[in-house]
Amino acid sequence: MNSDRLTVRLDRLRALSERLVEAAGFAPDEARQIVDVMLYAELRGNNQGLTKIAAGAVAPIDGASEVTTLIEKGAVLHLDGGQQNGMIVIADAARQAVERAKNHGIACVAVRNSSGSTGAIGYYVRRMAEAGVVGILMGGTPKNVAPAGSIDGVLGTNPMAVGFPNPSGAPVVLDLATSAIAYFGLIGARDRGEAIPGDVAMDADGKPTTDPAAAIGGAIRAFAGHKGSGLALMVELLTGALVGGGITGAPDANANRGTLIVALDPAALGTDDVAGGTNATLAAIKGARPEGDGDILLPGERGDRLMAQQLDAGEIEIDRQLLDALEAKADEAGISVN
């Protein structure tokens, strides 16, 4: 094992994390939901995990109000998150999207004015797919990504995810940021004292940098140039202008998170054999000749394997620096977890 990594009991890490989130001001049921989202990422080796607690990025907003319904019309639901934590608000919004899709065949649930990170959005579409619907989710984020050809961070990292039910196994889940690196990828690299690739971000002067701290003060690049930049723009419009989320230059640009969720009930389309078509497509992918010696992996499959291994073992491997930071926060708050 890497000397900078160590294995800890999963139940202890969960308990420690939940206590820390409660100490930040959340109710126990809210803390469980927030930690569930973050542990989903941590178990999969995703950078949207518990580093958010260590970075102090999980805290309730003073003056936050109840989630309210702005529009409710058949398959369409528009919610104001009241500055409640995104991991709580979006989990419930995704659940409501599933219910409406099963009633109407399709559903569109929009959320504006949630606060803080929504975490790994694959978490939500995976659960939607496990419930039998196709889940599509796009999330608006703080503005730190430069459009192709620019050095100014005016777009979000703007993740998008799709979860597709798989009749023969785990759902197929695609979860990606439209940026070359996620913002918390920079946070994690900075905290570990690691360099970042030289082609994913710029410093405040628009020069390429391998220093994550300089990148945090500069701008992240979109992935794949104009392609990623175009996707980032579409997510920006769908979660900003359409939903009412924060827009670049507005006073609430980085505080008002917008999210758009679409759910589709496969049965509503009347396709003769969705399950058979899904199985045949996935079998063709898995049966294709590999370039080298490795397996051909479906989106999300590598993370599924790692998560299953760690859940089966009841243990998780994490960065030593991350555990030290969590335990230091626990000491400060007078929290003890065996």
N, C-alpha and C positions, 0 to 999 in steps of 0.2 A: 504493500500500500504506500502511496505517496506520503512522505513524512509531513507534508502540510495538510493532510487529510486524516480524519480519524472516524471510527465507527462508534455510534452511540445508540442506545435503546430508543426505538421510535416512540414508545409510550412516554418516556421521560422527556424527550424533545418536544412532543406535543403538549404535555402538561406545562413545561417551562414556557413555551410560546404562548399558550392560552393565558397563563398567569400574567405574563408581561403585557399582553394586549388588554387584559382586564385592568391592569394597573395604569394603563394609558387612558382609561376612562370608558371602556366598553362594557356592556352587560355580558354575563357569561355566555348566553346563547349567541350574541353577536361575535364574541371572541372565538367561539367554536367555528362559526362560519368563516370568519376571516382566516383563521389558521388552517382550516380545511383547504381553502384555495391556495394558500402559500405552500402548504405541505405537498399538495398535488404537484406544484412546480418543483419543489425541492427533491421529491422522490424521483422525478424524471430528469434531473440534472439541468433544469431550466433556471435561468437567472432571475425569474420573477418570484423567488422564494423568500426565505426568512431574512434575507439581507435587508428587506424593507423594515423589519422590526429594529434590526441593528442600526439602520440609518435614521431611525426616528421618523419614518415616513408613514407610520400607522398610528393615527391619533384622531379623536373626534374633533369636529370643528365647532368652536364656540358659536352659539346662536343657530345651530342646525335645527331644522324643523322636521315634521313628519313628511313622509312621501305623500304627494297628492296627485290625483288624477286630473289631467288637463283636458283630455279628450278620450272618450270611450265610445266607439262606434263599431259594433260587430267584431270584425277581425282586427281592428286597429285600436291600439291603446297607447296613449302618450302620457308619460309620467314626469313629474318634477321631483327630483331626488331630494330636495330640501337640504342639500349639502351633507346628506348622510354618506357614510363610507361606501365606495363603489362596489366592494366585494360583497356587501350585504344587499345593496339595492339591485345589482345586476343578477345575483343568484335568484332573487324573487321575481325579477322581470323575466328571466329565462323560463322559470316555472310557469308563469302566466302565459308566456308565448306558446308553450307546449299545450296547455289547456285550450287556448283559443284555436290553435291549429287543429286539434282533434274535434272541435265543435264546428269549425268553418272550413277546414281543409288547408287554410293558410292563415298566418297571423303576422302582423307587424307591430312590434312593441318598441317604442322610442323612449329614451330616457335622457333628460337634460338635468343639469345642475346636481349631479352626484359629485362627491369629492374624493380625492386621493386615488391611488391606483386601483384598477379593477383586477390586477394580478394577471396570471396566465389565462387568457380568454378561452383557450382550449378546454379548460375546466367546465365552462358553461355549455359549450356545444357538445362536449362528450356526454354530459348528462341529458341533454336534449335528445341526442341520438340513442342513448340507452333507453329513453322513454318512447322510442319508435318514430321520431320525426327527424327530418333534416334540419339542422340548426345552422344558421348563418349569422355571424356577429361581427360588427365593426366598431372599434372604439377610438374616440378622439382623445388626444393626450396633450400635455404641455408642448409649447412650440419651440423645438430645438433642432429641427431637421431642415437642412438647406435644400430647396428645389434644385434640380439638375441645372448646372450653369451658374448657381449663386453661392455666396458664402454666408448668407444670413439664415438663421434658423426661424423660419416662418411657418413651417408645417410641424405636425406632431410625428412621433414614431408610428402612430396610427396603425395598430395591429388589426388583422382580420383573421377570422377562423371559420372553418366549415366542419361540421360533424355529420357523418353519413352513417345511418344504421347498417350494420353488417350482420346478416342472418347467421353467419358461421363463426363469428368470433367478436373480438372487440371492435367498437366503432372505428371507422376511418376518420381520423381527425387531422386536419391541416391547420396549424396555428403559426402565424408568422407576423413579424413586424415588417412594415414597408421601409424601414430604415436599415442601413448596413450593419448596425449594432443596436441593441436595445439600450435605453437610457440606464437601466439598472445593470446592464453589462459593463457600462463605464464605472458605475458606483462600485460594483464588485471588484473590478480590476484595480481601481484606485485604492480600495481598502486592503487588497492583497499585495499591493506594491508591484503589480504586473503591468507590462506594456500592452498596448492594444495594437492590432494590425495598422500599418501606416496608411491604408487606403479607406478607412471607415469614418474618419472624422477630421475636423480642422480646428485650429486654435482661433482665438478672437480676431486674428489678422487674416484668416482665411488660408493659412498655410497647413499642409498635412502634418499631423502629429501622431506620435505613438504614446503620448502622455495622456492618460485618461482625465487627469485633473484639468489639463489645458483644453481637452475636448469638451468637458462639462462647461467650461467658460466660453467655448466657441460654438461649433455646430456639427451635427452628425450628418453624414451623407445618406441619401436614399440608396437602397440596394439596386444594383443593375442599372445605374444611371437613369436615363429617361423613363425606363419601364417602371422602376420602383417609384420614381418621382410622380409619374402619372397615377399610379395606384394610391399613393399617399394623398394626392390632391382629391381623388374621388372619395376616399374615406373622410378627408377633411370636410368636403362639401356635405356628405351624407350625415355626418355626426355633428357638424357645425351649423351651416346655413339651414339645412333641412330640419334638423332635430331641435336646434336652439342651443347647442353647446357653444363653448367659448370660441371666439374667432380671433385670429391674429390681430393685435393692436387694440383689442377691446380691454377694458379694465379687468374683466373676469376671464381673460384668455386662458390662463393656466389653472384656474380654480373651478370652472364650470365644465365638468366632463360630460360629453355627449356620447351616447351609445345607440346603435340601431341594431335590432334583433329581428330576424325573419325566420319563421318556422313553417315547414311544409310537411303535411301528412302525405306520405307516398300513396296511400290508398285513395286519396281524393283525386288523383290524376287518372285513375282507371287503367294504368299500364298493366298489361296482362301478367307479367311475371317480374316484378321488381327484384325479388330475392334471387331468382335465377340469373337475371342480368347482372346483379351485383356480384354473385359468386363467380360467374364466368369472367367478368372483367378483372376481378382481383386475382383469379387463378392465372389469367393470361399475363398479368404483371409479374406475379411471383414465378411463373414458369419461363419468363424470358431469359435468354442467355446472358449471364453476367459478364462484365468487362474483365473482371479478375477472379479472385477466389472467394469473395465475400457473397453474402446473401443480397438479394434485391429486397429492399425494405419499403413498405408502404409508409405514407406520412404518419408520423406518430408511433411507428412500431418500435423504434429504438427506445423511446421513452417508456412505452408500455412494458417492454422486457425488463428494463432497469427497475421500474416501479414494482412490477410483480415480484422480482427477486428480493427487493428490500422489504416489501410487505410480508412475504413468506418468511423471511428471516427475523422479522420484528426489529430490524436494525437498519440504520441509514448511515451512509458515509457523507460527511460534510467537511467543509473547510475548518481547520483548527481555529483560524482567525475569527470565523463567524461564531463558533461556539464560545470562544473567549469573550467576544463582544456581547453575546446574549447573557452569559453568566455575569459579566460585569454590570449589565443593566439590572439583572436580578438582585445582585448584591446591593446596588444603590436603592432599589425599591424594597429591600428587606424580604425578598421572595426566596423561599427554600423549596427545592423539589428534589426528592430522592431518586 
